[in-house]
Amino acid sequence: MKEYKKTYQLYDFNDMIRMLTKSNKIPQFKVIFIDEAQDLSPLQWKLFDKLKEHAEDIYLAGDDDQAIYAWAGADVKRFITEPAKEKVLKFSKRISEVVQLESKVPISRIKGIRKKKEYLPRNYKGKSQYISNLSQVNLLKDKWLILTRTQQTAANIMTELKNKNLYYMFKTDKSYQVKLYKKIKNYLRWCDGEQIEEKEIKDILKLTSEKELVKKQWYKFFDKAPIKEKTYILKLMEQGEDLDADARIRVSTIHSIKGGEEDNVILFMHQGSKIQKSIKRSIEKQDEEHRVWYVAITRARNNLYKLKTNNKLTEYPI
């Protein structure tokens, strides 16, 4: 990689940080704010030390309980031990009373260095309960965030949601074939008497046996489109889902959603055998895993649903 970058005169983010830490051209700042400071790597802390020399005031904002990127080099110990005047924000504007109680469980298991703090919920009771499958909650209304520990579990969940004809998103990707839906919309516009572009007509005709546009039920007209995908889109439309808007249901791994939140969170308790094997290597890895589940729980604004798997040996113990 070093040779590749050198050959093509390329720089990555870490290269830019290294260059800046060695620079004598850093301007003087009145105030510097650094958010999510618990996730700073040793290299980024070097830049912090350099910036301190060029700022009247510097603010570090972060939460050591949410330090879940040690695997990527984050140094939470440095954040906790950094000399500074501390101010703890005690009141949450997000989590309910029940969710706050649940969140205390994983962080109470942290054995290593941790900053003790009070974190009070907003004035809303909320609820937390165990479920054994997705059919035990009504996913046809309200907003939902489904969290998993691994990518594979997320993939399995998405397959189940699609089989149930539920509209969801994974990151920014919608669960249906966007290009097909766009062609269906253009065809329906034409059926309603609206003029569409020549290119749009050609794209539509690629998915039908008809030689030209004729008015039919769109499902029958697009006879060359994949039946399974057509049926899925049809079911979503019949359920009244707004396919132009973001889905009410989002699927994510815990690490990818950090900073996100939702009214209702379904948390899959499955860790997987590889993770359970890796956390046995050290207290630090165990502590990071406890923080991962703390982050997951605190994504819920109102209600938390903990989905238990059949294999207790691969579940997080909440």
FENWO-V942969 format. One record per pair of residues at least 6 apart in sequence whose C-alpha atoms are under 8 Angstrom apart, sorted by the first residue. I is the first residue (numbers start at 1). J is the second residue. D is the distance in whole Angstrom. If there is no record, write none. Layout:
[[I | J | D] [I | J | D]]
This chain:
[[4 | 10 | 8] [5 | 11 | 7] [14 | 43 | 8] [17 | 43 | 8] [17 | 44 | 7] [17 | 47 | 7] [18 | 43 | 8] [18 | 47 | 8] [20 | 26 | 8] [20 | 47 | 7] [21 | 46 | 7] [21 | 47 | 5] [21 | 50 | 6] [26 | 51 | 8] [26 | 54 | 7] [27 | 54 | 7] [28 | 54 | 5] [28 | 55 | 6] [29 | 54 | 6] [29 | 55 | 5] [29 | 56 | 7] [30 | 55 | 5] [30 | 56 | 5] [30 | 57 | 6] [31 | 55 | 6] [31 | 56 | 6] [31 | 57 | 5] [31 | 58 | 6] [31 | 59 | 8] [32 | 55 | 7] [32 | 57 | 6] [32 | 58 | 5] [32 | 59 | 6] [33 | 58 | 6] [33 | 59 | 5] [33 | 60 | 6] [33 | 61 | 8] [34 | 58 | 8] [34 | 59 | 6] [34 | 60 | 5] [34 | 61 | 6] [35 | 60 | 6] [35 | 61 | 5] [35 | 62 | 6] [36 | 60 | 8] [36 | 61 | 6] [36 | 62 | 5] [36 | 63 | 7] [37 | 60 | 6] [37 | 61 | 6] [37 | 62 | 5] [37 | 63 | 8] [37 | 79 | 7] [38 | 62 | 5] [38 | 63 | 6] [38 | 64 | 6] [38 | 66 | 7] [38 | 67 | 6] [38 | 74 | 7] [38 | 75 | 7] [38 | 76 | 5] [38 | 79 | 6] [38 | 80 | 8] [39 | 67 | 6] [39 | 68 | 8] [39 | 69 | 6] [39 | 70 | 8] [39 | 74 | 5] [39 | 75 | 7] [39 | 76 | 7] [40 | 73 | 8] [40 | 74 | 5] [40 | 75 | 6] [40 | 76 | 8] [41 | 72 | 8] [41 | 73 | 5] [41 | 74 | 4] [41 | 75 | 5] [42 | 73 | 7] [42 | 74 | 7] [42 | 75 | 6] [52 | 58 | 7] [64 | 76 | 6] [64 | 79 | 7] [64 | 80 | 7] [64 | 114 | 7] [64 | 115 | 7] [65 | 107 | 7] [65 | 114 | 8] [65 | 291 | 6] [65 | 294 | 7] [65 | 295 | 8] [66 | 291 | 6] [66 | 292 | 7] [66 | 294 | 7] [66 | 295 | 6] [67 | 74 | 8] [67 | 76 | 6] [67 | 288 | 7] [67 | 291 | 7] [67 | 292 | 8] [68 | 255 | 8] [68 | 288 | 6] [68 | 289 | 7] [68 | 291 | 6] [68 | 292 | 6] [70 | 76 | 8] [70 | 288 | 7] [77 | 113 | 7] [80 | 113 | 8] [80 | 114 | 7] [80 | 115 | 7] [88 | 117 | 7] [89 | 119 | 8] [90 | 117 | 8] [90 | 118 | 6] [90 | 119 | 5] [90 | 120 | 6] [91 | 119 | 6] [91 | 120 | 5] [91 | 121 | 6] [91 | 122 | 7] [92 | 119 | 7] [92 | 120 | 6] [92 | 121 | 5] [92 | 122 | 6] [93 | 121 | 7] [93 | 122 | 6] [94 | 121 | 7] [94 | 122 | 7] [94 | 300 | 8] [94 | 301 | 5] [95 | 121 | 5] [95 | 122 | 6] [95 | 298 | 6] [95 | 299 | 8] [95 | 300 | 6] [95 | 301 | 4] [95 | 302 | 6] [96 | 121 | 5] [96 | 122 | 6] [96 | 123 | 7] [96 | 124 | 5] [96 | 125 | 6] [96 | 126 | 5] [96 | 300 | 8] [96 | 301 | 6] [96 | 302 | 5] [96 | 303 | 8] [97 | 121 | 5] [97 | 122 | 7] [97 | 123 | 7] [97 | 124 | 6] [97 | 125 | 5] [97 | 126 | 6] [98 | 125 | 6] [98 | 126 | 6] [98 | 127 | 6] [98 | 128 | 6] [98 | 303 | 8] [99 | 126 | 7] [99 | 127 | 7] [99 | 128 | 7] [99 | 297 | 7] [99 | 298 | 7] [99 | 300 | 7] [99 | 301 | 8] [99 | 302 | 7] [99 | 303 | 7] [99 | 304 | 7] [100 | 120 | 7] [100 | 121 | 6] [100 | 298 | 7] [102 | 128 | 8] [102 | 297 | 7] [103 | 294 | 5] [103 | 297 | 6] [103 | 298 | 6] [104 | 294 | 8] [105 | 318 | 7] [106 | 290 | 5] [106 | 291 | 7] [106 | 293 | 6] [106 | 294 | 6] [106 | 318 | 8] [107 | 290 | 6] [107 | 291 | 6] [107 | 294 | 6] [109 | 287 | 7] [109 | 290 | 7] [110 | 286 | 8] [110 | 287 | 5] [110 | 290 | 7] [111 | 283 | 7] [111 | 287 | 7] [112 | 283 | 7] [112 | 284 | 7] [112 | 287 | 7] [124 | 302 | 8] [125 | 302 | 8] [126 | 302 | 5] [126 | 303 | 5] [127 | 302 | 7] [127 | 303 | 5] [127 | 304 | 6] [128 | 303 | 6] [128 | 304 | 5] [128 | 305 | 6] [128 | 306 | 8] [129 | 304 | 7] [129 | 305 | 5] [129 | 306 | 6] [130 | 305 | 6] [130 | 306 | 5] [130 | 307 | 6] [130 | 308 | 7] [131 | 305 | 6] [131 | 306 | 6] [131 | 307 | 5] [131 | 308 | 6] [132 | 307 | 5] [132 | 308 | 5] [132 | 309 | 7] [133 | 307 | 7] [133 | 308 | 8] [139 | 166 | 8] [139 | 249 | 8] [140 | 166 | 8] [141 | 248 | 8] [142 | 248 | 7] [143 | 248 | 5] [143 | 249 | 6] [143 | 262 | 7] [143 | 263 | 6] [143 | 264 | 6] [144 | 248 | 6] [144 | 249 | 5] [144 | 250 | 6] [144 | 262 | 6] [144 | 263 | 7] [144 | 264 | 5] [144 | 265 | 6] [144 | 266 | 7] [145 | 249 | 6] [145 | 250 | 5] [145 | 251 | 6] [145 | 252 | 8] [145 | 261 | 8] [145 | 262 | 6] [145 | 264 | 6] [145 | 265 | 5] [145 | 266 | 6] [146 | 249 | 7] [146 | 250 | 6] [146 | 251 | 5] [146 | 252 | 6] [146 | 265 | 6] [146 | 266 | 5] [146 | 267 | 6] [146 | 268 | 8] [147 | 154 | 8] [147 | 251 | 6] [147 | 252 | 5] [147 | 253 | 5] [147 | 254 | 6] [147 | 265 | 7] [147 | 266 | 6] [147 | 267 | 5] [147 | 268 | 6] [147 | 296 | 7] [148 | 154 | 6] [148 | 251 | 8] [148 | 252 | 6] [148 | 253 | 5] [148 | 254 | 6] [148 | 267 | 6] [148 | 268 | 5] [148 | 269 | 7] [148 | 270 | 7] [149 | 253 | 6] [149 | 254 | 6] [149 | 255 | 8] [149 | 268 | 7] [149 | 269 | 8] [149 | 270 | 7] [149 | 271 | 6] [150 | 253 | 6] [150 | 271 | 7] [150 | 272 | 8] [151 | 253 | 6] [153 | 270 | 8] [154 | 251 | 7] [154 | 252 | 7] [154 | 253 | 7] [157 | 251 | 8] [158 | 168 | 8] [158 | 251 | 7] [161 | 167 | 7] [161 | 168 | 8] [162 | 175 | 7] [162 | 232 | 8] [165 | 232 | 6] [165 | 235 | 6] [165 | 236 | 7] [166 | 236 | 7] [167 | 174 | 8] [167 | 175 | 6] [167 | 176 | 8] [167 | 236 | 7] [167 | 241 | 7] [167 | 247 | 6] [167 | 248 | 7] [167 | 249 | 7] [168 | 174 | 6] [168 | 175 | 5] [168 | 247 | 5] [168 | 248 | 7] [168 | 249 | 5] [168 | 250 | 5] [168 | 251 | 7] [169 | 175 | 6] [169 | 246 | 7] [169 | 247 | 6] [169 | 249 | 6] [169 | 250 | 5] [169 | 251 | 6] [170 | 250 | 6] [170 | 251 | 5] [170 | 252 | 6] [171 | 250 | 8] [171 | 251 | 7] [171 | 252 | 7] [174 | 246 | 8] [174 | 247 | 7] [176 | 229 | 7] [176 | 232 | 8] [176 | 233 | 7] [177 | 229 | 7] [180 | 225 | 8] [181 | 233 | 7] [183 | 200 | 7] [183 | 203 | 7] [183 | 204 | 6] [184 | 204 | 8] [184 | 218 | 7] [186 | 196 | 7] [186 | 200 | 7] [187 | 201 | 8] [187 | 204 | 7] [187 | 218 | 7] [188 | 218 | 7] [189 | 195 | 8] [189 | 196 | 8] [190 | 196 | 6] [191 | 215 | 6] [201 | 213 | 8] [204 | 222 | 8] [205 | 211 | 7] [205 | 212 | 7] [205 | 213 | 7] [206 | 224 | 8] [207 | 222 | 5] [207 | 223 | 7] [207 | 224 | 5] [207 | 225 | 5] [208 | 221 | 6] [208 | 222 | 5] [208 | 223 | 5] [208 | 224 | 5] [208 | 225 | 7] [209 | 221 | 8] [209 | 222 | 8] [209 | 223 | 7] [209 | 224 | 7] [210 | 221 | 8] [219 | 230 | 7] [219 | 234 | 8] [236 | 243 | 8] [237 | 243 | 8] [254 | 292 | 7] [254 | 293 | 8] [254 | 295 | 7] [254 | 296 | 6] [255 | 292 | 8] [258 | 295 | 7] [258 | 296 | 8] [258 | 299 | 8] [259 | 299 | 8] [260 | 299 | 6] [261 | 298 | 8] [261 | 299 | 4] [261 | 300 | 6] [261 | 301 | 7] [262 | 299 | 6] [262 | 300 | 5] [262 | 301 | 6] [262 | 302 | 8] [263 | 300 | 6] [263 | 301 | 5] [263 | 302 | 5] [263 | 303 | 6] [264 | 300 | 6] [264 | 301 | 7] [264 | 302 | 6] [264 | 303 | 5] [264 | 304 | 6] [264 | 305 | 8] [265 | 297 | 8] [265 | 299 | 7] [265 | 300 | 5] [265 | 303 | 6] [265 | 304 | 5] [265 | 305 | 6] [266 | 304 | 6] [266 | 305 | 5] [266 | 306 | 6] [266 | 307 | 7] [267 | 296 | 7] [267 | 297 | 8] [267 | 304 | 7] [267 | 305 | 6] [267 | 306 | 5] [267 | 307 | 6] [268 | 306 | 6] [268 | 307 | 5] [268 | 308 | 7] [268 | 309 | 8] [269 | 306 | 7] [269 | 307 | 6] [269 | 308 | 6] [269 | 309 | 7] [269 | 315 | 5] [269 | 316 | 5] [269 | 317 | 8] [270 | 308 | 7] [270 | 309 | 6] [270 | 314 | 6] [270 | 315 | 4] [270 | 316 | 6] [271 | 314 | 5] [271 | 315 | 5] [271 | 316 | 6] [272 | 314 | 5] [272 | 315 | 7] [273 | 314 | 6] [276 | 314 | 7] [278 | 285 | 7] [279 | 285 | 5] [279 | 286 | 5] [279 | 289 | 7] [280 | 286 | 7] [297 | 304 | 7] [308 | 315 | 7] [309 | 315 | 7]]
